[in-house]
Amino acid sequence: MPVRLLFRARLPDSVVGLSLPAVEPAPGRALFEAARALAAAEAWLPVLEDWLGAGLLPEPVSGATDAFGESLMFNQHAVLSNEEIGVDVHLPLTALAARRVPPPEALAGWTWRPVVCELLLDTLPLSAEDLRNLEPGAVLLLPASFSSTWHGCLQPVSGQGGAFLARLHETRGRLGVTATGDDGDHPANDLAAVRFAQPVMARPHDLFGWRAGGRPPLLDTPTLSGPGAIVLQASPLHDLQPLAAGQLIPVGSGFGVQVQEVLCTFEPAPIEPDISLA
């Protein structure tokens, strides 16, 4: 496996990761190898700084790392890669969402890895009693699907980096999903969330609206309407633990979720005693 050097560069409220190639380091030459890797990065690092609107001071990350270790360390990031020179740049989603400036032409030859997201279809104002009484065969209507434009939300699986608006629409007999390029909202804690069971891959260009005109591409969600494709979650006590699984079905001009399996019994969060009155 090729040896790589990992660096961390701090932004005001986040961290950029730089994964650079290196030759097999000799004992006692770690600093030399780090300096040589950074010297090679001077060809593109100023372009990245100009785009981010901030200077970067890379600091070596001690210890051996691999691709899996990098993904754990920078799990709230999008990855921009240049395969020709073997460079991966881990860019924080929060910084990209705040910047909203497309990459410059100088980075046009670089490629983005898709961001793994959860697809939120709708939120439902269900009471604790409603959630406790869930049973197979019940149909939960999705209010958002009855609007003229059905908006959902794409949320990176890390739980950080913002939420991004998605549009759901029927196309050629199946339900399609596109990213609009606009900001979305995280669901409130007192609402049940209806999500697609499988992760959805979305390009940063689509999440952040960097497309140069034209229709946004459909995201790959081949089993959106299949059995068990939809999961109902609620936050109190269970921290968004799945409560039920079901199937998306058409209901009039909109859609609903037919519950096929109840996964666990809902238990509301216990009420904390008010110690100020003690």
Disulfide bonds with the S-S distance in Angstrom:
none
